[in-house]
């Protein structure tokens, strides 16, 4: 998932903004991991490791179900009936060998 997202950002972003967009992507990806590590450590110190991981996994599972139920047009893959051989956004890009 991370590789395809990184590649997609590089393909659809203008050349002069590519570095900034990748920096924002990595900041949004790595930042929450660091913050959640502190929160899990603090909760685990008070309740125990198993209880902390179980309690803090529940909101993540709820968010996963919520996001799967609401696809984002233009980002999520089209169904087999809606598949397009070449998206309009990428029509002018050079084809790599």
C-alpha positions as CSV (number, residue, x, y, z in Angstrom):
1,X,0.0,0.0,0.0
2,X,2.7,2.5,0.9
3,X,4.6,1.9,-2.3
4,X,1.6,2.4,-4.5
5,X,0.5,5.5,-2.7
6,X,4.0,6.9,-2.9
7,X,4.2,6.2,-6.6
8,X,0.7,7.6,-7.2
9,X,1.7,10.9,-5.5
10,X,4.8,11.1,-7.6
11,X,2.8,10.5,-10.8
12,X,0.0,12.9,-10.3
13,X,1.9,15.8,-8.7
14,X,3.4,18.6,-10.7
15,X,7.2,18.5,-10.9
16,X,7.7,21.7,-8.8
17,X,5.5,20.4,-6.0
18,X,6.6,16.7,-5.9
19,X,9.0,17.1,-3.0
20,X,6.5,19.0,-0.8
21,X,3.7,16.6,-1.5
22,X,5.9,13.6,-0.5
23,X,7.0,15.4,2.6
24,X,3.4,16.0,3.6
25,X,2.5,12.4,2.9
26,X,5.4,11.1,5.0
27,X,4.6,13.6,7.8
28,X,0.9,12.4,7.8
29,X,2.1,8.8,7.7
30,X,4.8,8.8,10.3
31,X,3.5,11.5,12.7
32,X,0.5,9.6,14.0
33,X,2.7,6.5,14.5
34,X,4.9,8.4,16.9
35,X,2.0,10.0,18.8
36,X,0.2,6.7,19.1
37,X,3.3,5.0,20.5
38,X,3.3,7.5,23.3
39,X,-0.4,7.0,24.0
40,X,-0.2,3.2,23.9
41,X,2.8,3.3,26.2
42,X,1.0,5.5,28.7
43,X,-2.2,3.4,28.7
44,X,-0.2,0.2,28.9
45,X,1.7,1.5,31.9
46,X,-1.7,2.0,33.7
47,X,-3.7,-1.0,32.5
48,X,-1.2,-3.6,31.1
49,X,-0.1,-4.4,27.6
50,X,-2.9,-6.6,26.6
51,X,-5.7,-4.3,27.8
52,X,-4.1,-1.3,26.2
53,X,-3.7,-3.0,22.8
54,X,-7.3,-4.3,22.9
55,X,-8.8,-1.0,24.0
56,X,-6.8,1.1,21.5
57,X,-7.4,-1.3,18.6
58,X,-11.2,-0.9,18.8
59,X,-11.3,2.7,17.5
60,X,-8.9,1.7,14.7
61,X,-11.2,-1.2,13.7
62,X,-14.2,1.1,13.7
63,X,-12.4,3.6,11.5
64,X,-11.4,0.8,9.1
65,X,-15.0,-0.3,8.7
66,X,-16.2,3.2,8.3
67,X,-13.6,4.0,5.6
68,X,-14.3,0.8,3.7
69,X,-18.0,1.6,3.6
70,X,-17.3,5.1,2.1
71,X,-15.0,4.9,-0.9
72,X,-13.5,8.1,-2.2
73,X,-14.2,8.8,-5.8
74,X,-11.1,9.4,-7.9
75,X,-8.8,7.6,-5.4
76,X,-10.3,4.2,-4.7
77,X,-10.1,1.6,-7.5
78,X,-13.1,1.4,-9.9
79,X,-15.1,-1.8,-10.0
80,X,-14.6,-4.2,-12.9
81,X,-17.5,-2.6,-14.9
82,X,-16.1,0.9,-14.4
83,X,-12.4,0.1,-15.1
84,X,-10.7,2.3,-17.6
85,X,-7.6,1.2,-19.5
86,X,-5.9,4.6,-19.3
87,X,-7.2,7.3,-16.8
88,X,-7.6,10.7,-18.3
89,X,-5.2,12.2,-15.6
90,X,-2.4,10.0,-16.8
91,X,-3.0,10.2,-20.5
92,X,-0.1,12.6,-21.2
93,X,2.5,10.9,-19.1
94,X,5.4,9.0,-20.8
95,X,5.3,5.2,-20.6
96,X,8.2,3.7,-18.9
97,X,9.8,0.5,-20.4
